Amino acid sequence: MESGSDSDEDIVGNAVDMIDMEEAQKEKDNKEVVYCVHLRYQQRTTRKGYTIIEGMPDDIDCKKVLKAFKKMLNCNGALKKDKKNPKTSVILLQGDHRDSVEKFLLEEGIVSKEEIKKH
């Protein structure tokens, strides 16, 4: 009989472990997706270069953001598809505008300070 009671305890213990695993998975699923927006400056020639903005959140309309950047910064820009992940877009702006872009993204509440990486 002792072996039967041990197996019952094992079954109960395994069920508790399964519940804990399910709760941990639910907590993991409920967490917000953390984005990391990368701001880079790429030198084209000795005097000219462009700012690259990668990793914008999926719910943001990049065309509208690009239009706002072009108007605010008085520069030209383009929207390109990312070669690594064709579903995402990359914003290119003429000139070094990393500081202004960071300030804009924070003021508009698009991303938080921890989610921006300047290179």
N, C-alpha and C positions, 0 to 999 in steps of 0.2 A: 504494500500500500504506500510505502514511503516513496517509491519511484513514481507512482501516480500523482502524488501531491507535488513532487518536484516538477513534473511536466506541466501541471496546472500553473505553478508559479512562473515557469519559463514562458508559457503562453501569455499570461497576464503581463509579464515583464516585456515581452516582445510587442504586445499591443500598446503598452505605454510608450515604448520607443517609437513605434509607428506614428502615434498621435503627436509626439514631440517633433518628429521629422515633418509631418504635414503642417504643423503650426509654423515651423521654421520656414518652410517653403512659401506659405501664405504671407509671412512677414517679408520675405525676399521679393515676392511678386508685388506687394503693396508699395514698396519703396519707389520713389520717383527715379526716373532715368536721369543720370547725371551726365551733362554734356560738358565737353571741354572744347572751348573755342580757341583756336590757335591763330595768333596774329603774327605774321612774318613780314619781313622786308626783303625783297629779292632785288639785287643790283642787276640792271640790264647793261648799262654802259658805265663809263666813268662818272657821269653826272646824273643819269636817269635810272629810275627804279620803280617798283610797284609794291603795294601792300597786298598781301594775300590773307584772306579771312576764310578759315576752314572750320568745319564742325558746328555750324549753326544748328539750333534745334529744328526738328522736322516740322513743327507746327508754325514756324515763322515763314512768311512769304518773302523770299530772298529778293524778288524783283522790286518790291516796295522798299525794302531796306536799302538796296542798291540805289534806287532813285533818291532816297533821303540822303544817303552819303554823298552822292554826286552834287546835289543841291547845296548841302551844308558845307562841304569841303571845297567846292568850286574846282572839281577835277573830273576827269573822265574815268569810266570804269566798265567792267564787263562781268557777266555771269557765265561761268564755265561749269561743265559737268566734271566731277571728280573721276580720274582715271581708275583709281582703286575701287571706288564704290559709285557706280553710275547713278544711284538713286539720290545722292547728295550733290549739292552745288557748292562751288567755290566762288567767292567774290574777289575780283581784282580791281584795285584802285591805283591810279597813277600817282606816284609820289609816296613819301613816308608819312602815313597818317595813323600809325599804331596808337598813339596816345589819344587822339581825337576819337578814333573808333572805340577804344576801350571806354572812354567817358560816355559816349553815346549809348553803348550797350548797357552800361550800368544805370544811366539816367532813365532809359526807357524800360528798364526792368526785364530785358530780354534774357540776360544771364546774371549770375552773381559774381562777386569778386574772385571767389575760389574757382570758378569755372573758366576763367580767362588765363591763357598763357601767352605771354609776349616773348618772342624769340628775337 
